[in-house]
Amino acid sequence: ARLLHKEGYGQRGVKPGQAGLCFPVQAVAQEITRRAQPLAEAAVQDPAGSLLIPTPPDKVRLQRGYWTILEDRYTDQLDVVARQIVLEGSDSALRQVPIGRFGALVTVDRREIEALNGIQRLIGEYCMTPQKKPLSIAVFGPPGSGKSFGVEQVAKSVLGDIAVLGFNISQFRHPDALLDALHQVRDVGLSGKIPLVFWDEFDTSLDGQPLGWLRYFLAPMQDGAFQEGQIIHPIGRSIFVFAGGTSHRMDLFGAEWNEQEQRAIKLPDFISRLKGFLNVLGPNPIEGAGPDPYYVLRRALILRSVFERNVPQILRSQDGKRQVQIDTGVLRAFLLTSKYKHGVRSMESLVSMSTLAGKNAYERSSLPPEEQLNLHVVAPEFLALMQQMELQGDLLENLAVAAHEIFCEGLISEGYQPGEVTDAAEKVHSSLRPFNQLPEDEQEQNRLNVRDIAEKLALSGYIMRPARSNEPPFEFPGKDLEFLAEREHERWVKAKYDAGWSYSTVTDKQSRQHQDLREWSQLPEDEKEKDRRMVRGIPVILARTGYAVEKVG
């Protein structure tokens, strides 16, 4: 049934009389005999549930109110899943999760899958029937996010003889250049193929007028023709893809102008002629739209694709899988670096700049020099992530004990005494006891704290390394201290919410409510100081287990 729904009867993309309508016996038989993957089950979240539960005004929202199977299954292990995607491929790493495949494009983001499916349906319907006007679609995303690649793969996944053309509007000096481009589009259409035309940077200015080119696209989009002198030339069936260069999302397109200004530049007229749009997310976290923890999975899928296409020699067949041979630190840096300066192009450039010819593994020595890395990433941070230590086993437990000891020493210095219930007014704290006497959830909090130390340090350009003898104690400078303290608070808030805690004006551990579950800017100064004390304690914690902090770069 799923095969019939997807493929239908007969040949697609041709006239009904030529489709050869008949039941696809052979295809159905092959599908039945093929080893079928069992259907996955997922409990669907009540779509109205989040609307009925009031959100405290001070609560930090770490997730959007947008449920996905991916989020339901993998929220707490995204880094692990991302590594597995790169090493073994998405099929092995993402079981029982919807995966969108559009030609060479693979995505697991629900928003992208739904948007790409919509564009695929639009193009499919357009290609199946005679058309005289172009199908117009807009694509937005950060520079280097893969806007053209995404739509091209979707179009190629639809049956139909498609020819790709590309024009960068920012290179046009006069509207006559657009007429020359439309003639090329028309020529391709006359050859019997469907032109897939990318109008890159269509939102560039013309003669100082913002979005000055929009007015020149209106007639071709609406009438399927353009006028040159006294002659009107029909364009015919074609797909226009308008790739934006100034706005990262459709809702931001033209938002800086008021209604009168938008009408003057023909923005409403242009938008009314669009049949669809696509926001391409790219490898970097989405800016200005709240937390985006799933960027690491997008990076992993892109990186796996880059390795398969550009350096297939580092993939080795093993246990029925094609596994990437890559140093753990190099992979960590690729996945967790804060930003690729030029999006996907930077990821591809870093791989092509590495010395991998004749090698069957991606080692640290293969990376380009630091000044070359800095073209595409923040090099000190990238290198710090590469050298970051993995905390586990006895080392993790010893660091957790040391972290708790530092915490207790700070409380004692402020005059606190042990007690069953924490009371700041009475200077009593329930956690003022040996580590092995803490409840398991509080022990785990300390483990989470020290697990995060290496990542926090990397974000500020520091690394952990074995300590040298007679090494002077390390102190974080003021700016880094404040940044790391805020990062520690964000980690603590997320851990609390993940464990089922909620905000309250009064802390109640029995009810899992805490008054400090709010943004850093809203914390009292004495609570901020606790986080600063935790950061100041990092060198001490590490020193007690034989490690030190060092600034990189």
C-alpha positions in Angstrom: 0.0 0.0 0.0 2.8 2.4 0.8 4.5 1.6 -2.5 1.3 2.2 -4.4 0.7 5.5 -2.6 4.2 6.7 -3.4 4.5 5.5 -7.0 0.9 5.3 -8.3 -0.1 3.6 -11.5 1.8 3.9 -14.7 4.5 6.3 -15.8 4.6 9.7 -14.2 5.4 13.0 -16.0 3.8 12.0 -19.3 0.4 12.5 -21.0 -2.3 10.2 -19.7 -2.5 8.4 -23.0 1.2 7.5 -22.8 1.3 6.5 -19.1 0.6 2.8 -19.7 -1.8 2.6 -16.8 -1.7 -0.9 -15.3 -1.2 -2.5 -11.9 2.5 -2.5 -11.1 2.7 -6.3 -10.4 6.4 -6.6 -10.6 7.2 -3.6 -8.4 4.7 -4.8 -5.8 6.0 -8.3 -5.8 9.6 -7.1 -5.3 8.4 -4.9 -2.4 6.7 -7.8 -0.7 9.7 -10.2 -1.1 12.2 -7.5 0.0 13.2 -7.7 3.6 10.8 -5.2 5.1 11.7 -2.8 8.0 9.2 -3.0 10.8 7.1 0.1 11.3 8.1 2.2 14.3 5.7 3.3 16.9 5.8 6.6 18.8 3.5 8.0 21.4 2.2 11.3 20.0 2.2 14.2 22.4 -1.1 15.9 23.0 -0.9 19.0 20.7 -3.1 21.0 23.1 -1.4 19.9 26.3 1.3 22.6 26.3 -1.4 25.3 25.8 -3.2 24.2 29.0 -0.1 24.3 31.2 0.8 27.8 32.3 4.5 28.7 31.9 6.0 30.7 34.8 7.2 34.1 33.6 10.7 33.6 34.7 11.1 30.1 33.2 13.9 29.7 30.6 12.4 28.1 27.5 15.0 25.6 26.3 12.8 23.8 23.7 10.2 25.1 21.3 6.6 23.9 21.7 7.1 21.7 18.6 7.0 18.0 19.2 9.0 15.6 17.1 9.8 11.9 17.2 13.5 12.8 17.0 13.2 15.0 20.1 11.1 12.4 21.9 13.8 9.7 21.4 17.1 11.4 21.3 17.0 14.7 23.3 19.6 13.7 25.9 22.1 12.1 23.6 22.4 14.3 20.5 26.2 14.4 20.6 26.4 10.6 20.7 23.9 10.2 17.9 25.7 12.9 15.8 29.0 11.0 16.1 27.3 7.8 15.1 25.8 9.4 12.0 29.2 10.5 10.8 30.9 7.2 11.6 28.3 4.7 10.5 25.6 6.6 8.5 22.1 7.8 9.3 20.4 4.4 8.8 22.5 2.9 11.6 22.4 5.9 14.0 18.7 7.0 13.6 16.5 4.0 14.0 12.7 4.5 14.3 13.1 8.1 13.3 11.7 9.6 10.1 14.5 10.4 7.6 13.8 12.6 4.6 15.7 11.6 1.5 15.6 13.8 -1.6 18.2 12.7 -4.1 21.6 13.2 -2.4 20.0 15.4 0.4 19.3 13.7 3.7 17.6 15.5 6.7 16.0 14.4 10.0 14.6 17.8 11.0 10.8 17.7 11.0 10.5 21.3 9.7 12.8 20.7 6.8 11.2 17.3 5.9 7.7 18.9 5.9 8.9 21.9 3.8 10.8 19.8 1.3 7.9 17.4 0.9 5.7 20.4 0.2 8.2 21.7 -2.5 8.5 18.2 -3.9 4.7 17.9 -4.3 4.5 21.4 -5.9 7.2 20.5 -8.5 5.7 17.1 -9.1 2.2 18.4 -9.8 3.7 21.1 -12.0 5.7 18.7 -14.1 2.8 16.3 -14.6 0.6 18.8 -16.5 1.1 21.2 -19.4 2.0 24.7 -18.1 2.5 28.1 -19.7 3.7 30.0 -16.6 6.7 29.5 -14.4 6.3 27.9 -11.0 7.9 30.4 -8.5 9.5 29.3 -5.2 11.6 31.3 -2.8 14.4 29.9 -0.7 16.0 31.5 2.3 18.9 30.7 4.6 22.2 31.9 5.8 25.1 32.2 3.3 26.5 28.8 2.5 23.5 26.9 4.0 23.0 24.9 0.8 19.9 26.7 -0.6 20.5 25.8 -4.2 21.6 22.3 -3.5 18.5 21.5 -1.5 16.0 22.6 -4.1 18.0 21.0 -6.9 18.0 17.6 -5.2 14.3 17.9 -4.6 13.7 18.8 -8.2 15.8 15.9 -9.4 14.0 13.5 -7.2 10.8 14.3 -9.2 10.3 12.6 -12.5 10.8 15.0 -15.4 13.6 16.1 -17.7 15.0 19.1 -15.8 17.9 21.3 -16.8 19.5 23.5 -14.2 20.4 27.2 -14.9 21.9 29.7 -12.4 22.1 33.5 -12.5 23.5 35.8 -9.8 21.4 38.9 -9.9 24.1 40.9 -8.0 26.3 40.6 -11.1 23.7 42.2 -13.4 24.4 45.8 -14.1 21.2 46.7 -16.0 17.7 45.2 -16.4 18.6 44.2 -20.0 20.8 41.5 -18.5 17.7 39.9 -17.1 16.2 39.7 -20.6 19.4 37.9 -21.8 18.9 35.4 -19.0 15.3 34.8 -19.8 16.2 34.1 -23.4 18.5 31.3 -22.1 15.6 30.0 -20.0 13.3 30.1 -23.1 15.9 28.2 -25.2 16.1 25.4 -22.7 12.3 25.1 -22.6 12.1 25.0 -26.4 14.6 22.0 -26.3 12.0 20.0 -24.4 13.5 20.1 -21.0 12.1 21.9 -17.9 14.4 24.8 -16.9 15.1 24.9 -13.1 16.3 28.5 -12.8 18.1 29.8 -9.7 17.9 33.5 -9.3 20.6 33.9 -6.7 20.6 37.1 -4.6 17.4 38.2 -6.3 16.9 40.6 -3.3 19.9 42.7 -4.1 19.5 46.4 -4.7 19.3 48.1 -8.1 20.6 51.7 -8.5 20.5 52.2 -4.8 16.8 50.9 -4.5 16.4 48.1 -2.0 14.9 45.0 -3.7 15.0 46.9 -6.9 14.9 43.8 -9.1 11.5 42.6 -7.8 9.5 44.7 -10.2 11.2 43.2 -13.2 10.3 39.7 -12.2 6.5 40.4 -11.8 5.5 40.0 -15.5 7.5 36.8 -16.1 6.1 35.3 -12.9 2.5 36.3 -13.6 2.2 36.1 -17.4 4.9 33.6 -18.3 6.4 36.0 -20.8 8.7 39.0 -21.1 8.8 41.9 -23.4 11.8 43.0 -25.4 11.1 46.1 -27.4 7.8 45.5 -29.1 8.0 41.7 -29.1 6.6 39.6 -26.3 8.4 36.3 -25.8 6.6 33.4 -24.0 8.8 31.6 -21.4 6.9 28.4 -21.3 7.1 25.8 -18.6 9.9 26.5 -16.1 10.6 26.5 -12.4 11.9 29.8 -10.9 13.8 29.5 -7.6 14.5 32.8 -5.9 17.4 32.3 -3.5 17.7 35.2 -1.0 20.9 36.7 0.1 19.8 39.3 2.7 17.2 37.4 4.7 17.7 34.1 6.5 14.0 33.3 6.8 10.8 34.0 4.8 9.3 35.9 7.8 12.2 38.3 7.8 12.0 39.1 4.1 11.2 42.8 3.8 10.3 43.0 7.5 12.4 46.1 8.0 10.1 48.2 5.8 6.7 49.6 6.7 3.6 48.8 4.6 3.9 51.8 2.4 7.6 51.2 1.7 6.8 47.5 0.9 4.2 48.6 -1.7 6.6 51.0 -3.3 9.2 48.3 -3.9 6.5 45.8 -5.1 7.1 43.4 -2.3 3.5 42.3 -1.8 3.1 41.8 -5.5 6.2 39.6 -5.6 5.1 37.5 -2.6 1.6 37.0 -4.1 3.1 35.3 -7.1 5.1 32.8 -5.1 3.7 29.3 -4.9 5.9 28.1 -2.0 9.0 28.8 0.0 11.7 26.9 1.8 13.8 28.0 4.9 17.1 26.1 4.7 18.6 25.7 8.2 22.3 25.0 7.4 25.0 23.7 9.7 25.0 26.6 12.3 22.5 27.1 15.1 19.5 29.1 14.1 20.0 32.7 15.2 17.2 34.7 16.9 14.8 31.7 17.2 15.5 30.3 20.6 17.6 27.2 21.4 18.5 25.0 18.5 20.1 21.8 19.9 19.6 19.8 16.6 22.1 21.7 14.6 24.7 19.1 15.6 22.6 16.4 13.7 22.4 18.7 10.6 26.2 19.0 10.8 26.7 15.3 11.2 24.5 14.5 8.1 26.4 17.2 6.0 29.8 16.0 7.2 29.0 12.3 6.4 27.9 13.4 2.9 31.1 15.5 2.4 33.3 12.5 3.4 31.4 10.1 1.1 31.6 12.5 -1.9 35.1 14.1 -1.4 37.3 11.6 0.5 35.8 8.1 0.1 39.2 6.6 0.9 38.6 7.2 4.6 35.5 5.0 4.6 36.1 1.3 5.3 33.6 -1.5 5.0 33.1 -3.3 8.3 30.3 -5.4 9.7 28.1 -4.5 6.8 28.6 -0.7 7.3 30.8 1.9 5.7 32.6 3.3 8.7 34.5 6.6 8.6 38.0 6.4 10.0 38.6 9.7 11.9 40.3 10.8 15.0 37.9 11.3 17.9 39.1 14.8 18.6 38.9 16.0 15.0 35.3 14.7 14.8 34.4 16.4 18.0 35.7 19.7 16.7 33.9 19.4 13.4 30.6 18.7 15.3 30.8 21.1 18.2 32.7 24.2 16.9 30.4 27.2 17.5 30.1 28.4 13.9 31.2 27.7 10.4 31.9 31.2 9.0 30.7 30.3 5.5 28.3 27.5 6.2 28.5 24.3 4.3 31.2 25.8 2.1 33.5 26.1 5.1 32.9 22.4 6.0 33.8 21.3 2.5 36.8 23.7 2.5 38.2 22.3 5.7 38.1 18.8 4.3 39.6 19.8 1.0 42.4 21.8 2.8 43.4 18.8 4.8 46.2 16.5 3.6 44.2 13.3 3.0 45.5 12.2 -0.4 46.8 8.6 -0.1 45.6 8.3 3.5 42.8 6.0 4.8 42.1 7.9 8.0 41.5 11.5 9.1 44.2 12.2 11.7 45.0 15.4 13.6 48.1 15.8 11.6 46.0 16.1 8.4 44.4 19.4 9.5 45.6 22.7 7.9 47.6 25.2 10.0 45.8 27.4 12.5 45.9 30.5 10.4 44.3 28.5 7.5 41.6 27.0 9.9 40.7 30.6 10.9 39.4 31.3 7.4 36.4 29.0 8.1 36.1 28.5 11.9 37.3 30.2 15.1 40.6 28.3 15.1 41.5 28.5 18.8 38.1 27.1 19.8 38.3 24.4 17.1 41.7 23.2 18.3 40.6 23.4 21.9 37.7 21.1 21.1 40.0 18.8 19.3 42.3 18.5 22.3 39.4 18.2 24.8 39.6 15.3 27.1 36.9 12.6 27.5 35.8 12.4 31.1 34.6 9.0 32.2 35.2 6.2 34.6 37.3 6.8 37.7 38.5 10.2 36.4 34.9 11.4 36.2 34.0 10.2 39.6 37.1 11.7 41.2 36.4 15.1 39.6 32.8 14.9 40.8 33.9 14.3 44.3 36.4 17.2 44.0 33.7 19.5 42.6 31.4 18.7 45.6 34.2 19.3 48.1 34.9 22.8 46.5 31.2 23.5 46.7 31.1 22.6 50.4 34.2 24.6 51.2 32.5 27.6 49.7 29.4 27.1 51.9 31.5 26.6 55.0 33.4 29.8 54.3 30.1 31.7 54.3 29.1 30.2 57.7 26.7 27.5 56.5 26.0 24.4 58.7 24.6 20.9 57.6 20.9 20.4 57.9 18.0 18.4 56.5 16.4 21.4 54.7 18.2 24.2 53.0 17.4 27.6 54.6 19.5 30.6 53.4 18.2 32.8 56.2 19.4 30.3 58.9 22.6 29.4 57.0 21.7 25.7 56.7 22.2 23.6 53.6 21.1 20.0 52.9 24.0 19.3 50.5 26.7 20.0 53.1 27.7 16.4 53.6 30.2 13.9 52.0 29.7 13.0 48.4 28.8 9.4 49.1 26.0 10.6 51.4 24.3 12.7 48.7 21.1 11.6 47.0 21.9 10.0 43.7 20.4 12.9 41.7 22.7 15.3 43.5 25.7 13.1 42.8 24.7 13.0 39.2 24.5 16.8 39.2 28.2 16.9 40.2 29.0 14.4 37.4 27.2 16.6 34.9 29.0 19.6 36.1 32.5 18.1 35.6 31.4 16.5 32.3 30.6 20.0 31.1 34.0 21.5 32.3 35.9 20.5 29.1 33.2 21.9 26.8 32.9 25.2 28.9 36.6 25.6 28.7 36.6 25.0 24.9 34.0 27.7 24.4 36.4 30.2 25.9 39.5 28.9 24.2 40.9 26.8 27.1 41.9 23.2 27.3 42.5 20.6 30.1 46.0 19.0 30.2 48.1 17.0 32.6 49.6 19.4 35.2 53.3 20.1 35.5 55.2 20.2 38.7 55.5 23.6 40.5 52.8 25.1 38.2 51.3 28.4 39.6 47.5 28.4 40.3 45.4 29.5 37.4 42.8 32.3 37.6 40.3 33.1 34.9 40.3 36.8 33.8 37.1 38.8 34.5 35.5 38.5 31.0 36.0 34.8 30.8 34.9 34.3 34.4 31.6 35.9 33.7 31.0 34.0 30.5 31.8 30.7 32.1 29.6 31.5 35.1 26.7 32.2 32.9 27.4 29.0 30.9 27.4 27.0 34.2 24.0 28.5 35.2 22.5 27.6 31.8 23.8 24.0 32.1 22.4 23.8 35.7 19.0 25.1 34.5 18.8 22.7 31.6 19.7 19.8 33.9 17.0 20.7 36.4 14.3 21.0 33.7 15.3 17.8 32.1 15.0 16.1 35.6 11.4 17.4 35.9 12.0 20.5 38.1 10.0 23.7 37.7 10.3 27.4 38.7 8.8 28.6 42.0 9.3 31.7 44.0 10.4 29.5 46.9 12.7 26.5 46.6 11.2 23.2 47.6 13.4 20.1 46.8 10.6 17.6 47.7 8.3 19.2 45.1 11.2 19.7 42.7 10.8 23.4 42.6 13.5 26.0 42.6 13.6 29.8 42.7 16.8 30.1 40.6 15.3 28.5 37.5 15.4 31.7 35.5 17.7 33.6 33.2 21.1 34.8 34.3 20.1 38.5 34.0 17.3 37.9 36.5 19.4 36.2 39.2 20.3 38.0 42.4 24.0 38.9 42.7 24.6 36.4 45.5 23.3 33.6 43.3 25.5 34.7 40.4 28.5 34.7 42.8 27.8 31.0 43.5 28.3 30.2 39.8 31.4 32.4 39.7 32.7 30.4 42.7 32.1 27.2 40.8 34.1 28.5 37.8 36.9 29.7 40.1 37.0 26.2 41.5 37.6 24.5 38.1 41.4 24.8 38.3 41.3 23.6 41.9 39.1 20.7 41.0 41.4 19.7 38.1 44.5 20.2 40.2 43.2 17.7 42.8 43.2 15.0 40.1 46.4 16.0 38.4 45.2 18.3 35.6 45.6 22.0 34.7 43.9 24.7 32.6 45.7 26.3 29.7 44.6 29.1 27.3 44.9 28.1 23.6 45.9 30.6 20.9 
